[in-house]
Amino acid sequence: MGYSVGQVARLAGVTVRTLHHYDEVGLLSPAGRTPSGYRRYGAADLDRLQQILFYRELGFSLDDIASVLDDPGTGPSEHLRRQHRLLTDRIARLQEMAAAVERAMEARKMGINLTPEEKFEIFGEGYSEDYEVEAEQRWGDSEVWRQSQQRTARYGKQDWVRIKAAGDDLNRRLAEAMAAGHAPDSEQAMALAEEHRQSISDSFYDCSYAIHRGLAGMYLADPRFTATYEKVRPGLAQWLHDAMVANADRAEG
């Protein structure tokens, strides 16, 4: 006897009205009817409905679905291969979208409102988003982290370009002072160390002399920070460390 329209609607999770519409447009006409004229669906009808719902899920129009299903050169195996290919493509696209959303969530959480491409463009090829994750893990519960989040949340690409350019300029002048033979505890070196501390306060968080002293220690303890300054000039990491400590000692003394 087959299945009634109500039974098929419940099995497939669609409305009776939808099945009536599919019948009216010739997309899914039931195999038979009762003497009273009620629709009765057979196994082949259910298979076709499954195909229709699959293609609808992928965004096909009803006309396109009809063309695909009524193609005499396309058998069940070909439909399965096509569906597998379409699903694989969609999964890949959804994975790309999910990754993009995760990057956007991470950037906003870190307060850096840049695309990954912009981050690499501004901060260079040595930049890694892992640094941002590590920073949150190390300082996420601190006041300086809260301040940094509030300030950097307002920054756009041009703000980061400006901050990066200012940092590069300061590094250049640090290297020049070192090359000129100024001792780390000289007035020239300590003035540059003070400018370094103030730049952090201006752009990120209130950098006290105690915090600045701690940063100086990290510049030597963490090979990544050391390498950053060694690329500017060999020996600069140690020179800057000593200048920062001397400047803090002078201010606190």
PLY file of the C-alpha trace (Angstrom):
ply
format ascii 1.0
element vertex 253
property float x
property float y
property float z
element edge 252
property int vertex1
property int vertex2
end_header
0.00 0.00 0.00
3.02 2.35 0.42
3.23 5.40 2.66
0.76 8.20 3.11
1.83 11.81 2.66
1.67 12.31 6.42
3.90 9.31 7.09
6.47 10.46 4.54
6.44 13.97 5.98
7.23 12.60 9.44
9.94 10.25 8.14
11.70 12.96 6.13
11.20 15.85 8.53
9.35 18.02 6.00
5.85 19.42 5.86
2.92 17.92 4.04
2.66 21.20 2.16
6.23 20.75 0.89
5.40 17.29 -0.47
2.28 18.64 -2.14
4.39 21.35 -3.77
6.96 18.85 -5.02
4.14 16.88 -6.59
2.58 19.97 -8.18
5.86 21.02 -9.86
6.59 17.45 -11.00
9.67 17.00 -8.82
8.27 14.15 -6.73
5.06 12.57 -7.87
3.97 9.57 -5.78
3.87 6.19 -7.41
0.20 5.66 -6.69
-3.02 6.89 -5.17
-5.75 5.31 -3.14
-9.25 4.86 -4.63
-10.12 8.05 -2.79
-7.30 9.93 -4.52
-4.88 10.17 -1.62
-1.17 10.06 -2.45
0.77 6.86 -1.70
4.59 6.84 -1.81
6.71 3.79 -2.58
10.35 2.94 -1.75
11.62 4.53 -4.97
9.76 7.74 -4.10
11.46 7.84 -0.71
14.86 7.37 -2.37
14.13 10.26 -4.72
12.96 12.42 -1.81
16.21 11.72 -0.01
18.14 12.91 -3.08
15.98 16.04 -3.32
16.53 16.95 0.31
20.28 16.42 -0.02
20.58 18.78 -2.97
18.30 21.29 -1.28
20.61 21.27 1.73
23.48 22.18 -0.60
21.52 25.13 -1.97
20.32 23.72 -5.30
17.14 25.21 -6.73
14.18 22.92 -7.43
14.69 23.34 -11.19
18.37 22.37 -10.87
17.47 19.36 -8.74
14.96 18.20 -11.33
17.59 18.50 -14.07
20.12 16.50 -12.05
17.73 13.74 -10.99
16.07 13.38 -14.38
19.35 13.15 -16.31
19.11 9.75 -18.04
22.90 9.41 -18.04
23.19 9.67 -14.27
22.64 6.57 -12.22
22.57 6.01 -8.45
26.33 5.46 -8.23
27.05 8.73 -10.05
24.70 10.56 -7.71
26.61 9.18 -4.74
29.95 10.20 -6.23
28.63 13.70 -6.94
27.21 13.99 -3.45
30.48 12.87 -1.93
32.38 15.45 -3.97
29.95 18.21 -3.07
30.06 17.29 0.61
33.86 17.20 0.59
33.99 20.64 -1.00
31.48 22.00 1.48
33.33 20.52 4.45
36.56 22.14 3.25
34.81 25.47 2.85
33.20 25.22 6.29
36.58 24.37 7.81
38.07 27.48 6.19
35.21 29.57 7.52
35.58 28.08 11.01
39.32 28.82 10.97
38.64 32.39 9.88
36.11 32.85 12.68
38.55 31.40 15.21
41.25 33.82 14.04
38.83 36.73 14.31
37.77 35.62 17.81
41.39 35.27 18.89
42.34 38.65 17.46
39.48 40.38 19.22
40.23 38.56 22.45
43.84 39.69 22.18
42.76 43.23 21.34
44.54 43.22 17.97
41.93 43.99 15.34
43.92 42.90 12.31
43.63 40.14 9.77
46.35 37.47 9.85
47.72 38.93 6.60
47.93 42.39 8.15
49.69 41.01 11.21
52.39 39.38 9.10
52.61 42.51 6.94
53.17 44.80 9.92
55.10 42.63 12.37
57.17 40.68 9.84
57.67 37.06 8.89
58.89 36.18 12.38
55.45 36.94 13.82
53.36 34.06 15.14
49.84 34.12 16.57
51.16 31.67 19.16
52.85 34.65 20.82
49.44 36.19 21.48
48.12 32.98 23.04
51.23 32.67 25.20
50.92 36.29 26.33
47.36 35.73 27.52
48.33 32.55 29.32
51.18 34.31 31.14
49.59 37.66 31.95
45.86 37.23 31.33
44.94 37.80 34.98
47.12 40.89 35.46
46.21 44.57 35.54
48.67 45.37 32.77
46.90 42.83 30.57
43.53 44.45 31.27
44.91 47.89 30.42
46.52 46.59 27.25
43.27 44.97 26.15
41.33 48.18 26.66
43.80 50.35 24.76
44.60 48.05 21.86
40.93 47.20 21.27
40.60 50.64 19.67
43.59 50.22 17.35
43.27 49.69 13.63
45.88 48.83 11.05
47.29 52.36 10.81
47.71 52.54 14.58
49.78 49.37 14.52
51.79 50.64 11.56
52.57 53.81 13.54
53.52 51.87 16.68
55.73 49.50 14.68
57.47 52.40 12.90
58.12 54.17 16.20
59.56 51.00 17.68
61.82 50.43 14.71
63.05 54.02 14.93
63.82 53.65 18.64
65.69 50.40 18.01
67.76 52.14 15.34
68.71 54.93 17.74
69.53 52.42 20.48
71.90 50.66 18.10
73.47 53.97 17.08
74.04 54.94 20.71
75.67 51.61 21.41
77.82 51.88 18.28
78.89 55.39 19.33
80.35 53.93 22.53
77.83 55.28 25.03
77.84 53.20 28.18
74.49 51.68 29.26
74.45 53.91 32.35
75.25 57.08 30.41
72.75 59.91 30.13
72.21 59.16 26.45
71.51 55.46 27.06
69.22 56.04 30.04
67.27 58.69 28.10
66.62 56.12 25.39
65.66 53.52 28.00
63.21 56.03 29.47
61.76 56.63 26.01
61.39 52.86 25.64
59.47 52.67 28.96
57.28 55.64 28.04
56.40 54.16 24.64
55.00 51.10 26.41
52.96 53.31 28.74
51.65 55.37 25.84
50.56 52.45 23.68
49.83 49.50 25.94
49.82 49.78 29.73
51.24 51.83 32.60
54.81 50.59 32.65
56.33 51.28 36.07
60.08 51.14 36.61
59.62 47.83 38.41
57.78 46.39 35.41
60.40 47.85 33.05
63.14 46.20 35.09
61.29 42.91 34.75
61.07 43.36 30.99
64.80 43.96 30.87
65.36 40.60 32.52
63.01 38.91 30.05
64.96 40.38 27.11
67.90 38.22 28.18
66.00 35.23 29.62
63.77 34.64 26.59
65.81 33.75 23.48
63.11 35.16 21.21
63.39 38.64 22.72
67.17 38.38 22.73
67.18 37.44 19.05
64.94 40.41 18.20
67.52 42.89 19.50
70.52 40.89 18.33
69.20 41.23 14.79
69.26 45.00 15.17
72.84 44.93 16.45
74.88 42.15 18.09
75.10 42.78 21.81
72.15 45.19 21.85
69.98 42.94 24.04
72.53 43.07 26.86
73.20 46.79 26.33
69.50 47.65 26.42
68.98 45.46 29.49
71.74 47.31 31.33
70.39 50.71 30.24
66.87 49.86 31.42
68.16 48.63 34.78
70.36 51.72 35.19
67.44 54.00 34.36
65.18 52.19 36.85
67.86 52.35 39.53
68.26 56.08 39.01
64.50 56.72 39.11
63.87 54.54 42.15
66.97 55.75 44.00
0 1
1 2
2 3
3 4
4 5
5 6
6 7
7 8
8 9
9 10
10 11
11 12
12 13
13 14
14 15
15 16
16 17
17 18
18 19
19 20
20 21
21 22
22 23
23 24
24 25
25 26
26 27
27 28
28 29
29 30
30 31
31 32
32 33
33 34
34 35
35 36
36 37
37 38
38 39
39 40
40 41
41 42
42 43
43 44
44 45
45 46
46 47
47 48
48 49
49 50
50 51
51 52
52 53
53 54
54 55
55 56
56 57
57 58
58 59
59 60
60 61
61 62
62 63
63 64
64 65
65 66
66 67
67 68
68 69
69 70
70 71
71 72
72 73
73 74
74 75
75 76
76 77
77 78
78 79
79 80
80 81
81 82
82 83
83 84
84 85
85 86
86 87
87 88
88 89
89 90
90 91
91 92
92 93
93 94
94 95
95 96
96 97
97 98
98 99
99 100
100 101
101 102
102 103
103 104
104 105
105 106
106 107
107 108
108 109
109 110
110 111
111 112
112 113
113 114
114 115
115 116
116 117
117 118
118 119
119 120
120 121
121 122
122 123
123 124
124 125
125 126
126 127
127 128
128 129
129 130
130 131
131 132
132 133
133 134
134 135
135 136
136 137
137 138
138 139
139 140
140 141
141 142
142 143
143 144
144 145
145 146
146 147
147 148
148 149
149 150
150 151
151 152
152 153
153 154
154 155
155 156
156 157
157 158
158 159
159 160
160 161
161 162
162 163
163 164
164 165
165 166
166 167
167 168
168 169
169 170
170 171
171 172
172 173
173 174
174 175
175 176
176 177
177 178
178 179
179 180
180 181
181 182
182 183
183 184
184 185
185 186
186 187
187 188
188 189
189 190
190 191
191 192
192 193
193 194
194 195
195 196
196 197
197 198
198 199
199 200
200 201
201 202
202 203
203 204
204 205
205 206
206 207
207 208
208 209
209 210
210 211
211 212
212 213
213 214
214 215
215 216
216 217
217 218
218 219
219 220
220 221
221 222
222 223
223 224
224 225
225 226
226 227
227 228
228 229
229 230
230 231
231 232
232 233
233 234
234 235
235 236
236 237
237 238
238 239
239 240
240 241
241 242
242 243
243 244
244 245
245 246
246 247
247 248
248 249
249 250
250 251
251 252
